[in-house]
Amino acid sequence: MSLLDRAPPWLADDGGPGSPRSADAATILGFFVVLQFLLPPRLALNGLPLSLSAASLIALGLGALWLSTQMTTTLGAAKGRTPVRTMLFVYFCVLLASYASSAFRYLPADERANGDHAMVTAFALIAVGLAVCDGVRSRSRLYFLLRVMVVCASGVAVVGILQYLFGFDLTPMLRPPGMHFTSSEAVVLERWGMRRVSGTTVHPIEFGVFCAMTLPLAVHLASTHRGKGRRSTFWWVCVGLIAVGLMFSVSRSAILAVGAVAAVLFAGSAGARRLRMIVASAGFLVFIQVVSPGLPRTFVNLFRNAGSDSSVSWRTHDYETAQALISDHLVLGRGLGTWYAPKHTVFDNQYLLTLVDIGVVGLVAILAILAAAIYSSLGVMLLCHRFPARLKTAPTDRDLALSLIASITAMLPTYATFDFAACATVSSLSFLLIGMSGALLRIVRADTAGWTNAA
């Protein structure tokens, strides 16, 4: 049995459809994660009319399977409203309304085609969120998916570490048969004499934010397996790889993201864990200084000289253009994906780009999805606090919920620093996290159902 299938005894709670040995939604989602994280997003399948990745094709298949399970009572999928499921449905409706609105206006053929592609991709991500929320029915399957995500994230970090330390880019060798690269953009950049690396993502900013978002999940797994010998060591190695990869992105956005993560974990942790966080962070910075002398100082200078940095001024120079576009199509936007680079000015701000693409209603819908995910995880923490006797896994459930909140919160500041939704890896990760929050709430609610009603 591999590390991916080894859950602690208190998480092996399956007896039916959720058995670790049976293929289910978590199994398919595991394949999705492997393809999405470890293959460069610039890879597309041959022979399709749309430029789709293998991961997107699996996601669309998950959407079809999810729809089928909702029409039966024998396939084991969850039904009924949850905050995450409801908000994903609202977002789906908003996308359709925005698309219909843009269809009544003239758009150049290239913008129309790009908009069609963006809609397909957006529906694929919604399908991923729904598949996790309704298809992952037990803790062991949820932890199986979590372990796949952390292992693959560590693989992404290893690719980035090789790029940074040795200038060796592994991504050209990661092209399976039947796929082709849609572009040949550089994945190793430079800033102030330091390499900036992308791993298997499209840009160092995405790589850094991706590492920051997966770091609390890796820490949770390592803490869960504490004292279990080689398994514990394996997960702490994953934590180290992801943390080092984050630093090697040399990105302000990564620091903002990990700062948001640290704030949530610090606020939600007990005093002893806070002290361990401080000591571990100090030791890690010393390690980075030894491995790459000058890198910590580079990060300090990134923020100290932000006022005169061209990358910061570039993010603010297009506000007037954005304001005019938003005013023209305030409610539903001009159409998802119709404002794109290199034809148009790049908005390195997902809040602005969302307002341009799908309007105020669209931005509210996206923020509502994130709020629903955080609300779901907070609900798990509340249930763990109210019914510790009923929930044998209460400490673990609470820590996972806190880790999910931290990962999702990392999106909020970084939405303002780059075009988040244009980056397939972090976008997919965000919908996986959103779905996991909904799935965890379903699981904990099921365990406390009788006690909740009595209370």
Salt bridges, closest charged atoms under 4 A:
ASP13 OD2 - ARG139 NH1 3.49
ASP24 OD1 - ARG141 NH2 3.01
ASP110 OD2 - LYS343 NZ 3.13
GLU111 OE1 - ARG334 NH1 3.29
GLU111 OE2 - LYS343 NZ 3.08
GLU111 OE2 - HIS344 NE2 2.74
ASP134 OD2 - ARG85 NH1 2.68
ASP134 OD1 - ARG442 NH2 2.92
ASP309 OD2 - ARG252 NH1 3.08
ASP397 OD2 - ARG139 NH2 2.89
ASP399 OD2 - HIS220 ND1 2.58
ASP399 OD1 - ARG273 NH1 2.46
ASP447 OD2 - ARG139 NH1 2.65
